[in-house]
Amino acid sequence: MPGWGASERSPVGRSIHPMNGRIFLSIAGSVLALATRHPASAQTPVPDQPDTRVSGQAAGLVSERIYNAAKPRLLQVRSVLASADRQSSIGSAFMVSADGLAITNYHVVSQFALEPETYRLEYTAADGRKGLLQLLAVDVADDLAVVKVDRPAPEFFDFDPAALAGVLPKGQRLYAMGNPLDLGFTIVDGTNNGLVERSYQQRIHFSGAINPGMSGGPAVTEDGRIVGINVAKQLGSDLVSFLVPAQFAAALLKRAAEAPVPTPASFQAEVGRQLYAWQDGMYHAIAEAGFRDVDSGPYRAPEASAPWFTCWARTNENEVPRPRATDNTTGCNTSTALYVANDLTTGLVLMSHAHLKSVDLNPFQFATFASTTHPAVGIGLFHRKWQAAQECHEDFVQAEPVGEHPPVRVVWCARPYRKFDGLYDVLVQAMTQDRTGEALVSRMNLQAISYDNALGLTRRFLDGIRWKP
């Protein structure tokens, strides 16, 4: 589900950030750890929860009450280009401890995390006070970060126990806050629609207007407790937004509070370590879920069985003029990806199969049709700052036993990441070679994968290309 990351960048640096999310894990134990470290007496008293049967003017009074209580705990975060002393991106954050710790999104602070010699982090509080931020921890997979302001915070948010325990009621009214488009702090209401389906990573579907600049802001219940963190919205839709579940922020906050203070220069390596761990978990989950057989003409092809793939199909059979060869293509892809930097989003997986069949082409013409409609051109465009050029290898492969598998011509391409050792983008394309007027073209794209994981999935993918009995 691609969408805007709800941070905002300058017109020359604005980017589209795919939505990411995670499998729900109950970490109710973190509530006790946080409560021990930050006793409830240190917080601003939470207003009494009103009757939820409100509408019209009463609903407005609820929003007003929640915002007034939250305002002293809200921050705007700015990544500042040090050489020009001008902002490069903006987002939001919120206080979560008396000693000045705050939560925001990783993508809000990613420029500083990856290039601390070029950027610095600043904040502006709702009352106009400004200062420097210190980055303490990041969670790339869950798009979260912990920062620290340069002063104590007598008022801060608490996490909602039901959200941390994974029992947040679907349909519950929620309120998101932040600073959209640098227009000033605001509050919007919406509905908790539960966790996004068909996603390897977990996100809450929130029917509220989260806009660029609100990234990292809090989403709270009517009693002012944190249930999620603003992260993205769906492009091409109305009021389809996403929150990072609160339990991931609570876990990261606990790790940041217990760990030594990191140096700014250490975060690039930490981002790489987290990317490697994330891909290892995801690609092993794909392998463990296995592959199912799908029929494609006289062939059978492998399709990922993991529930977080979205599948589609297309055909040219009804085109005008009538095609001289048919192309029936099916494909499945993961619907989430990881934001790494303003110019690097990765982690997508795509598998597709095209059954091509001649209508009135001779063998030479059909071969030309197959190679032009589904060329083995490699992985495609890349950003030289983050990735090196691809290297490809092509060969004819015959899987065993021969009686079950057609011979295929395979192109295998890998493109390494420059700053994240051990990660590659990989393309596998196989075209059957058993007929002169019919072929199956199978393709698999893997982003940010280790070499060993890529080889293992490639073997299973090619082994799944078979003749239909």
C-alpha positions in Angstrom: 0.0 0.0 0.0 2.1 2.9 -1.2 1.5 6.2 0.5 2.9 9.5 1.6 5.1 9.3 4.6 3.5 12.0 6.7 6.7 14.0 7.0 7.3 16.9 4.6 10.3 17.8 2.6 11.2 20.8 0.6 9.9 20.9 -3.0 13.3 19.7 -4.2 13.4 16.8 -1.8 9.8 15.7 -1.3 9.4 12.0 -1.5 6.8 9.2 -1.5 7.2 6.8 1.3 5.6 3.4 1.2 3.7 2.4 4.2 5.3 -0.3 6.4 4.0 -2.2 9.4 4.7 -5.3 11.5 3.2 -8.6 13.0 1.5 -7.8 16.3 3.4 -8.8 19.4 2.0 -8.4 22.9 4.6 -6.7 25.1 2.4 -5.9 28.1 5.6 -6.3 30.2 6.9 -3.1 28.8 4.0 -1.2 30.4 5.4 -2.2 33.8 8.9 -1.3 32.9 7.8 2.2 31.7 5.5 2.7 34.7 8.4 1.9 37.1 10.7 4.3 35.4 8.2 7.1 35.0 5.6 7.1 37.8 2.2 8.3 36.9 2.5 11.1 39.5 5.0 12.8 37.2 2.5 13.2 34.4 -0.1 15.9 33.7 -3.4 14.6 35.2 -5.5 13.0 32.4 -9.0 14.6 32.1 -11.9 12.4 33.0 -13.2 10.4 30.0 -16.5 11.8 28.9 -19.6 9.9 27.6 -18.6 8.6 24.1 -22.1 9.3 22.7 -21.2 12.7 21.4 -21.9 14.5 18.2 -21.8 18.0 16.8 -20.7 20.6 19.3 -20.0 17.9 22.0 -17.6 16.2 19.6 -15.8 19.5 19.1 -15.5 19.9 22.9 -13.9 16.4 23.2 -11.3 17.4 20.5 -10.7 20.7 22.2 -10.2 19.0 25.6 -7.8 16.4 24.2 -5.7 18.9 22.3 -5.4 21.4 25.2 -4.2 18.6 27.4 -1.7 17.4 24.8 -0.4 20.7 23.5 2.5 21.0 26.0 3.7 17.5 25.0 3.9 18.1 21.2 7.0 18.9 19.2 7.8 19.8 15.6 11.0 18.1 14.4 13.2 19.7 11.7 16.2 18.2 9.8 18.4 21.2 9.1 21.0 21.3 6.4 23.9 22.6 8.4 25.8 24.3 5.6 22.8 26.4 4.7 21.2 26.6 8.1 17.9 25.9 6.5 15.3 23.1 7.1 15.4 20.1 4.8 12.4 18.2 6.2 9.9 18.5 9.0 7.8 16.1 11.0 6.3 15.8 14.5 7.1 14.1 17.8 5.7 13.8 21.3 7.1 13.6 24.8 7.1 10.3 26.7 9.2 10.8 29.8 10.1 13.4 32.4 13.7 13.4 31.4 13.0 14.7 27.9 12.6 11.5 25.8 10.3 11.8 22.7 9.0 9.5 20.0 9.0 10.3 16.3 9.3 8.4 13.0 12.6 7.1 11.7 11.9 8.7 8.3 11.6 12.1 10.1 15.2 11.8 11.3 16.7 9.6 8.6 18.8 12.3 7.0 20.6 12.9 10.3 20.9 9.2 11.0 22.6 8.5 7.7 24.5 11.7 7.3 25.1 13.4 10.7 28.0 15.5 9.3 25.5 17.1 6.9 22.4 17.6 9.0 21.3 18.4 12.5 18.1 17.9 14.4 16.1 20.7 15.9 12.7 21.0 17.6 10.0 23.6 18.2 7.5 23.1 21.0 3.9 24.2 20.7 4.7 27.2 23.0 7.5 28.3 20.6 10.5 27.2 22.5 13.3 25.8 20.3 16.3 23.6 20.8 18.5 20.8 19.6 17.5 17.1 19.5 19.7 14.2 20.3 19.1 10.9 18.4 19.1 7.9 20.8 17.6 5.0 18.9 16.0 4.0 15.6 13.7 1.1 14.5 13.9 1.1 10.7 11.4 -1.8 10.3 8.8 -0.1 12.3 9.7 3.5 11.2 10.3 4.8 14.7 13.0 6.8 16.5 13.7 8.0 20.1 15.1 11.5 20.5 15.9 13.6 23.5 15.2 17.3 24.0 17.6 19.6 25.8 15.4 20.2 28.8 13.2 18.3 31.3 9.6 17.5 30.3 7.2 17.9 33.3 4.3 16.8 31.0 4.4 13.8 28.8 2.1 11.1 27.3 1.5 7.6 28.7 0.8 4.5 26.6 -2.7 3.0 26.4 -2.6 -0.5 28.2 -5.2 -2.0 25.8 -3.1 -0.9 22.8 0.1 -2.5 24.2 -1.8 -5.7 25.0 -3.2 -5.9 21.5 -6.9 -5.5 22.4 -7.7 -2.1 21.1 -11.4 -2.1 20.1 -12.1 -1.8 16.4 -14.3 1.1 15.7 -12.9 3.1 18.6 -12.6 6.9 18.1 -9.0 8.1 17.9 -7.4 11.5 17.7 -4.2 12.2 15.8 -2.0 15.3 16.3 0.9 16.9 14.6 2.0 19.9 12.5 0.8 19.3 8.9 2.5 21.2 6.1 4.1 23.5 8.7 0.7 25.2 9.3 0.7 24.8 13.0 -0.2 22.1 15.5 -3.6 20.5 14.9 -5.8 17.6 15.9 -7.9 15.3 13.7 -10.3 12.6 14.7 -10.9 9.2 13.0 -11.7 5.6 13.6 -9.5 2.6 14.5 -10.2 0.1 11.7 -7.9 -2.6 13.0 -4.7 -3.9 11.6 -4.0 -3.7 7.8 -4.6 -7.1 6.2 -2.1 -8.8 3.8 0.9 -7.1 5.3 4.1 -8.7 6.6 4.5 -5.6 8.8 1.9 -4.3 11.1 0.0 -1.0 10.8 -3.3 0.3 12.1 -5.7 1.5 9.5 -6.9 4.9 10.7 -9.7 6.7 9.0 -8.4 10.2 9.7 -6.7 13.0 7.7 -2.9 12.4 8.4 -1.0 14.8 6.2 2.7 15.5 5.4 4.3 17.1 8.5 2.3 15.0 10.9 4.7 12.0 10.8 5.8 11.0 14.3 2.8 12.7 16.0 0.7 10.8 18.5 -2.7 9.1 18.0 -4.6 8.9 21.3 -7.8 7.7 22.8 -10.3 10.0 24.4 -8.4 9.8 27.7 -5.2 11.0 26.0 -3.2 7.8 26.0 -1.0 6.7 23.1 -2.3 4.0 20.8 -0.2 4.7 17.7 2.2 6.9 15.9 1.3 8.8 12.7 3.3 7.3 9.8 1.6 7.5 6.3 -1.5 7.9 4.2 -2.8 6.1 1.1 -2.3 7.9 -2.1 -5.3 8.3 -4.3 -7.8 7.9 -1.5 -9.7 9.9 1.2 -9.1 9.4 4.9 -7.1 6.2 4.6 -4.1 6.7 6.9 -1.8 4.4 8.9 -0.4 4.3 12.5 2.5 2.4 13.9 1.1 0.4 16.8 2.1 1.7 20.2 3.8 -1.4 21.4 6.7 -0.9 19.0 7.3 2.6 20.3 7.2 1.3 23.9 9.7 -1.4 23.2 12.1 1.0 21.4 11.8 3.5 24.3 12.7 0.8 26.8 15.8 -0.2 24.7 16.9 3.4 24.3 16.5 4.1 28.1 18.7 1.0 28.9 21.4 1.3 26.3 24.5 3.6 26.3 24.1 6.9 24.4 25.2 6.1 20.7 27.4 8.4 18.7 25.8 10.0 15.6 28.3 8.3 13.3 27.1 4.9 14.6 23.6 5.0 13.1 24.5 4.2 9.5 25.9 0.9 10.5 22.9 0.3 12.8 20.5 1.0 10.0 22.4 -1.6 7.9 22.3 -4.1 10.7 18.5 -3.7 11.1 17.9 -4.0 7.4 19.9 -7.2 7.3 17.9 -8.6 10.3 14.6 -7.6 8.8 15.3 -9.2 5.4 16.4 -12.4 7.0 13.2 -12.6 8.9 11.0 -11.8 6.0 12.6 -14.0 3.4 12.7 -16.9 5.8 9.0 -16.3 6.4 8.4 -16.5 2.6 10.4 -19.7 2.4 8.6 -21.3 5.4 5.2 -20.4 3.9 6.3 -22.2 0.8 5.0 -21.9 -2.8 1.7 -23.1 -4.3 1.3 -24.3 -7.9 -0.7 -22.1 -10.4 -1.6 -23.3 -13.9 -0.3 -21.2 -16.8 -1.1 -22.9 -20.1 0.6 -26.2 -20.3 2.9 -25.2 -17.4 2.7 -25.0 -13.7 4.5 -22.1 -12.0 5.3 -21.2 -8.3 3.4 -18.5 -6.5 4.2 -17.4 -2.9 1.8 -18.9 -0.3 2.5 -16.2 2.3 -0.8 -14.4 3.1 0.7 -10.9 2.7 1.1 -11.0 -1.1 -1.4 -9.2 -3.3 -2.1 -10.9 -6.7 -3.3 -9.6 -10.0 -3.8 -10.6 -13.7 -3.9 -9.0 -17.1 -4.4 -10.2 -20.7 -4.1 -8.8 -24.2 -6.6 -11.1 -25.8 -9.3 -8.4 -26.2 -7.0 -5.8 -27.7 -7.8 -4.2 -31.1 -6.4 -5.0 -33.5 -6.4 -8.7 -32.6 -2.9 -9.6 -31.2 -0.8 -12.0 -33.2 0.3 -13.6 -29.9 -1.5 -13.8 -26.6 0.0 -12.7 -23.3 -1.7 -13.7 -20.1 0.2 -12.5 -17.1 -0.3 -13.1 -13.4 1.7 -11.6 -10.6 1.9 -11.3 -6.8 3.8 -8.7 -4.8 4.2 -7.7 -1.2 2.2 -4.6 -0.4 4.7 -3.0 1.9 8.2 -1.7 1.8 10.9 -0.2 4.0 11.7 3.5 3.9 15.5 3.9 4.3 16.2 7.4 2.9 14.5 10.1 1.0 15.9 8.5 -2.2 15.8 4.9 -1.2 12.8 2.7 -0.5 13.4 -1.1 -0.5 12.1 -4.5 0.6 9.5 -5.2 -2.1 9.1 -8.7 -3.5 7.5 -9.4 -6.9 6.8 -12.8 -8.6 5.1 -12.9 -12.0 4.3 -15.4 -14.8 3.4 -14.7 -18.4 2.0 -17.4 -20.6 2.7 -16.4 -24.2 1.2 -18.3 -27.2 1.4 -17.6 -30.9 -1.8 -16.9 -32.9 -0.2 -16.7 -36.4 3.5 -16.0 -35.8 6.3 -18.2 -37.1 8.9 -19.4 -34.6 11.3 -16.5 -35.4 8.5 -13.9 -35.0 7.3 -15.5 -31.8 10.8 -15.5 -30.3 11.0 -11.8 -31.2 7.6 -11.1 -29.6 8.6 -13.0 -26.4 12.0 -11.1 -26.0 10.5 -7.7 -26.7 7.4 -8.0 -24.5 9.3 -9.6 -21.6 12.9 -8.5 -22.0 15.5 -9.7 -19.5 16.8 -6.2 -19.0 18.0 -6.7 -15.5 16.8 -4.9 -12.3 16.3 -1.5 -13.8 17.2 2.0 -12.5 19.3 2.5 -9.4 20.6 5.3 -7.3 24.4 5.5 -7.5 24.6 7.0 -4.0 23.2 3.8 -2.5 23.8 1.0 -5.0 26.5 -0.2 -7.4 25.9 -1.4 -11.0 24.2 -4.8 -11.5 26.1 -7.9 -12.7 24.1 -10.5 -14.7 24.7 -14.1 -15.7 22.7 -16.0 -18.3 22.6 -19.7 -18.9 20.3 -22.7 -19.9 19.1 -24.7 -17.0 17.4 -28.1 -16.9 16.0 -29.0 -13.5 15.8 -32.6 -12.3 13.9 -34.8 -12.9 13.8 -34.0 -16.6 10.4 -35.5 -17.1 8.8 -32.9 -14.8 10.6 -29.7 -15.8 11.0 -27.9 -19.1 14.4 -26.5 -20.0 14.6 -22.8 -19.3 16.9 -19.9 -20.2 17.7 -18.1 -17.0 19.0 -14.6 -16.4 20.2 -13.8 -12.9 21.2 -10.3 -11.9 22.5 -8.9 -8.6 23.1 -5.3 -7.5 24.9 -4.7 -4.2 24.2 -1.9 -1.8 27.2 0.4 -1.3 26.6 1.4 2.4 24.9 -1.7 3.7 27.2 -4.7 3.4 25.7 -8.1 2.5 22.5 -6.7 0.8 21.5 -7.0 -2.8 18.7 -6.3 -5.2 18.2 -9.5 -7.3 16.3 -10.3 -10.5 15.6 -13.9 -11.7 14.0 -14.4 -15.1 13.3 -17.8 -16.7 11.9 -18.5 -20.1 10.9 -22.0 -21.1 12.6 -23.5 -24.2 10.5 -26.6 -25.0 8.2 -25.1 -27.7 8.5 -22.8 -30.7 5.1 -21.1 -30.4 4.4 -21.1 -26.7 6.4 -20.1 -23.6 6.2 -19.3 -20.0 8.2 -16.3 -18.7 8.6 -16.3 -15.0 10.2 -13.4 -13.1 11.1 -12.8 -9.5 12.4 -9.5 -8.0 13.9 -9.4 -4.6 15.0 -6.2 -2.9 17.5 -5.8 0.0 18.2 -9.6 0.3 21.3 -11.4 1.4 23.2 -13.5 -1.2 22.4 -16.8 0.6 18.7 -16.0 0.9 18.6 -15.0 -2.8 20.2 -18.2 -3.9 17.9 -20.3 -1.8 14.7 -18.6 -3.1 16.1 -18.8 -6.7 16.5 -22.5 -6.5 13.0 -23.0 -5.1 11.5 -20.6 -7.7 13.1 -22.4 -10.7 12.3 -25.8 -9.3 8.6 -24.8 -9.2 8.5 -24.3 -13.0 7.0 -27.6 -14.3 4.9 -29.1 -17.0 1.3 -29.5 -16.1 0.5 -33.2 -15.7 
